[in-house]
Structure formats: structure tokens, C-alpha cells
């Protein structure tokens, strides 16, 4: 079985096993379960609530206030099941974003 891509514009990268899809606010519900393991927070504190994760994603999607900084956030999904398995983030600096 392979996942159906509802919006190919949301896909940043496809491999034989994985799909990197642009972060959407609706991903918070599924990612809350993916990120629920206490082992992930052994040294950094507790897991975020679903509401906290939703707000974090809202902030990440809005992007930084600094026009010389760009945030890029993707959900990593299994290509065969479509299930979220993680995330990837990148911050790019020194490139002035253009409005529009």
C-alpha cells in the first residue's frame, strides 16, 4: 500500500520509504502521539500537550519576524502507510525573504 498525496505541493521530498511533507497545523494531532514517549524528554522536560504543540506549529508556520531568517518544517511520513514517524526542521539565515 502507498499513501495518496492529496496535495503534491505539500511534498518537499520523496524517497522509496519516506515522504517529507510541509508542516500543517492539522499535523499536531498525529504528531502529539508520535512525540509522546517520555524518553524523548529525559533531558529537556516533559512532552508538550496537544494544545501546546498546535500553538508551536502555528508559530513555526507563521515564520520568524526577522526577514533575514527563514524556517523550514516538514513532517516525515512513511511512504507505505502515510503515518507520521518524525519531523525535520531547518533554519536558514542571511537570505532576505521577499513579501508575497
N, C-alpha and C positions, 0 to 999 in steps of 0.2 A: 504494500500500500504506500502511496506517496501523498503528500499533502497537496491540497489545491490552493494555489496562490490567488487570493481574491483581488489583490492589487499588486501587480508586478512592480509598480513604482515604489512600494514599500520595501522591496528586496534590495539589499545592498550587495550581497554576495551569496552565491550558490556553490556548494561543493557536492560531492557524491553523497555525503552523510548529513550535512548541515545547511541551514539557511540562516543568514543574518538579516533580520527584518528591522526596519526603523522602529524605534520605541514609540508606542502609542499609549495613551492614558489607560485604555482598556486592558493593557498587559499587566497592570498592577495586581489584579485579582489572581491570575495564574502565577505570577512571579512571587506573590506572597507565600504560596505553598512551596515553590522551589527554594526560596530563601529562608525557610522556617527552621532548618537544622540548627540546634544550639551550638554545634561545633564550628559553624561559620563565624560565631561571635565570641569565641573563647577569650580573645584578647581585646575586643573592641566594644563590648557591651551587648545588650540584648537586641533581638530581632525587631525590626520596625513593625508596627501594626499595619493592617491593610490601608487604613486612612493615612498614616504617615508615608507609606510607600506611594500612595496615589499623589500626595502633595509633593513628594520628592520628584516623581515623574513629571508632574505639572511644571515644576521649576526647571527641570532638565530640558523639557520640550520647548519651553519659552526661550531658553538660551541665556547666556550671560549678558550683563549690561555693558560690558566692555566691547566695543566694536572691533578690537584687535584680537579677540578671543572667540573661538567657535567650539561648541560642544557637539560631539557626535555620539549617539547612544543607540545600540542595537540589542535586540533580544535574539539569542541563539536558540534555534529550534531544530529538532530532529527532522530531517527531510522525510523520513518514512512515516513518522507518527504525527508530526506537526506540534508535538509537545515542546514547551519551553524547557531548556536544560541549563540556561545561564544567560549572561549578558556580557557585552563588551562596551567599553567607554573609551573615548579619546578626547583630549583637549588640544586644540591647535591654537598656537599663539603667533602673533606677528603678521597676521593677514587681516587686513581691514575688510570687514563684511560690508556688502552693499545692500541698501534697503531694497525691498521689493521682492 
